[in-house]
Amino acid sequence: MHLPTEYRLNLSRFAGFALLTAALAGAAAADWIDYTKGFTSAAGLNVTQASRYSLVWEPIQNGALILTDTQRGPNNAGPEERSSAFFATPVGVQRFSTSFGFQITANNREMADGITFTLQNAGPNALGGPGGGMGYGPAPGGATAPSIGRSVAVKFDTYMNGGDPSSGCTGIVVNGAAPVGGTDLAKSGIDLRSGHPFRVDINYALSTLTVKLTDLTTSAVDLQNYTVNIPDVVGGTTAYVGFTAATGGWVSRHAITSWGYQSGSLAPTVTSFTVNPVAVPGGKTTTGTITLLEAMPQETVYTLASLNSAATAPATVTVPAGSTRATFSVNTAVVSSNVTGSIVASRGGAASRAPVTVAPVGIDVVTVSVNYLPEGQGATGAITLQAPAAPGAITVNLVSAVPGMASVPASVTIPAGETTAQFAIDTSHVDVNTPCLITATANNTRRTTTLTVRPLRVNVVTLGGVATAKSGWSGAGTLSLEAPAPAGGVTMNLSSNDATVEVPATVFFPAGSTSATFPVKAGTISAKTLVTVAASSRVNNVYSKVTVEP
């Protein structure tokens, strides 16, 4: 029988066993079996065959392990073939994952009886009875037939014997009992008698055996969970693992197409246990994270303990089934000085510790209401704490890098229970754009912000409200600023592009003023002249025009 190449490739999730085993270095040693690309020979296996007529068959055919063939005895009699194939070396069974592919075919629908995946300590050549015994135990009603003791088996049964729910069922059997009963696979849309290729994924840890069966043609899935203490049943932490199958009067070709097995320690391996951020102000929450090397088939609960009251965690944290990580909140208390502690996660005698430092509440951020403003204008600064201020309030010290240009109070107090406070910033005269760093410090925290003060701009210049003037005219011009002049006042420049119109060279604005007047005079001319008057600050110019007529 030729098995589709794509079927064998679909079972390649164990192809990285060598890498995974290397990743486990430093943890418990892992056993692994790798026939994930199929069976090129029976090397490493103990294959035991038996039949009523002493029939034999080649156990390796076209890359598959053949447990029974479709041959018959004399006069077309049922051959009652049975066989087992166990890995020759015992492997760990405290915790394991295994995946294998199988395909059951027959020359007609007279298909029997099924296969088992078995873990046992009866020996590498152990073999049970034919027919409904599936090479594992006695057939129903055949209590004297051979069976495999000290064992746990998962069966995939294609014949309805007494006690079976259907002619396609699954279940577990222990200690060589007759493999009857179980779950009807039709409920999951799976027909073991279809001739389709199947994949089985099995995980075991902490007395939970999870079996996932997938029809690779239809994608139908059946998932079963069993509670069984495998080391107790088989009588040890290691066992022989492998397969059994049998036929009776009806015959089937039971083929295992690929197989991978990995065992590890009973306890999951914690690869990291951290609190982030590791330093946190008192009263604020931080997050703990526990990460496992591999996902477990069931949820894993860790007990949490705090080494001091400054940082406390919940009583437990649970890593969900199929996941490698879980998070939890760490609450912190208000402290007056740094307190260094730890959160401890423990399970089964193993413990992991995550350090955490709780600090007095400090400054989270300092801001200003405007970052770029004219000289003489005020701004508002704001301080935000990392958490509410502790009893007794928090004093924040303030420093301006250019106090003569931007002044701040020496300190600001944030009352207990509050998280913010504001302060005033006053600015003075500058000749050019001038940045100023404002620094706030409290409880070993330091935050800064920058305020830039620039010279005032002139807004508008007018020439007595006229657009045309006669020779000899005189009036009052007006110059306005964008904002009130700073302390000490400010001077703006004036100029005319023609001597026909005379204006003063400068205009002074007293502190707090926004406008000023200046004299304007037109001289005697013989021809009409357009004159432009410019008003200039240190950062901008504005213009006004007037036409002077003879």
HELIX and SHEET records of a PDB file:
HELIX    1   1 THR A    5  ASN A   10  1                                   6    
HELIX    2   2 SER A   12  PHE A   14  5                                   3    
HELIX    3   3 PHE A   17  ALA A   23  1                                   7    
HELIX    4   4 PRO A   74  ASN A   76  5                                   3    
HELIX    5   5 GLY A  131  GLY A  133  5                                   3    
HELIX    6   6 LEU A  185  SER A  188  5                                   4    
HELIX    7   7 LEU A  192  SER A  194  5                                   3    
HELIX    8   8 ILE A  230  VAL A  234  1                                   5    
SHEET    1   A 4 ASP A  31  TYR A  35  0                                        
SHEET    2   A 4 ARG A 253  GLY A 264 -1                                        
SHEET    3   A 4 ALA A  64  THR A  68 -1                                        
SHEET    4   A 4 ILE A  60  GLN A  61 -1                                        
SHEET    1   B 6 ASP A  31  TYR A  35  0                                        
SHEET    2   B 6 ARG A 253  GLY A 264 -1                                        
SHEET    3   B 6 ARG A  95  THR A 105 -1                                        
SHEET    4   B 6 PRO A 197  ALA A 205 -1                                        
SHEET    5   B 6 THR A 208  ASP A 215 -1                                        
SHEET    6   B 6 VAL A 221  THR A 227 -1                                        
SHEET    1   C 4 LEU A  45  ALA A  50  0                                        
SHEET    2   C 4 ARG A  82  PHE A  87 -1                                        
SHEET    3   C 4 THR A 238  ALA A 246 -1                                        
SHEET    4   C 4 VAL A  91  GLY A  92 -1                                        
SHEET    1   D 7 LEU A  45  ALA A  50  0                                        
SHEET    2   D 7 ARG A  82  PHE A  87 -1                                        
SHEET    3   D 7 THR A 238  ALA A 246 -1                                        
SHEET    4   D 7 GLY A 114  GLN A 120 -1                                        
SHEET    5   D 7 SER A 151  ASP A 157 -1                                        
SHEET    6   D 7 CYS A 169  VAL A 174 -1                                        
SHEET    7   D 7 THR A 183  ASP A 184 -1                                        
SHEET    1   E 4 VAL A 270  ASN A 276  0                                        
SHEET    2   E 4 THR A 286  LEU A 292 -1                                        
SHEET    3   E 4 ARG A 325  THR A 332 -1                                        
SHEET    4   E 4 ALA A 311  THR A 312 -1                                        
SHEET    1   F 5 ALA A 279  PRO A 281  0                                        
SHEET    2   F 5 ALA A 350  ALA A 359  1                                        
SHEET    3   F 5 VAL A 339  ARG A 347 -1                                        
SHEET    4   F 5 THR A 300  SER A 306 -1                                        
SHEET    5   F 5 THR A 316  VAL A 319 -1                                        
SHEET    1   G 4 ILE A 363  VAL A 368  0                                        
SHEET    2   G 4 ALA A 379  LEU A 385 -1                                        
SHEET    3   G 4 THR A 420  THR A 427 -1                                        
SHEET    4   G 4 ALA A 406  SER A 407 -1                                        
SHEET    1   H 5 TYR A 372  PRO A 374  0                                        
SHEET    2   H 5 THR A 445  ARG A 454  1                                        
SHEET    3   H 5 THR A 434  ALA A 442 -1                                        
SHEET    4   H 5 ILE A 394  SER A 400 -1                                        
SHEET    5   H 5 SER A 411  ILE A 414 -1                                        
SHEET    1   I 4 VAL A 458  LEU A 463  0                                        
SHEET    2   I 4 SER A 474  LEU A 481 -1                                        
SHEET    3   I 4 SER A 515  ALA A 522 -1                                        
SHEET    4   I 4 VAL A 501  GLU A 502 -1                                        
SHEET    1   J 5 THR A 468  LYS A 470  0                                        
SHEET    2   J 5 ASN A 541  GLU A 549  1                                        
SHEET    3   J 5 THR A 529  SER A 536 -1                                        
SHEET    4   J 5 VAL A 490  SER A 496 -1                                        
SHEET    5   J 5 THR A 506  PHE A 509 -1                                        
END                                                                             
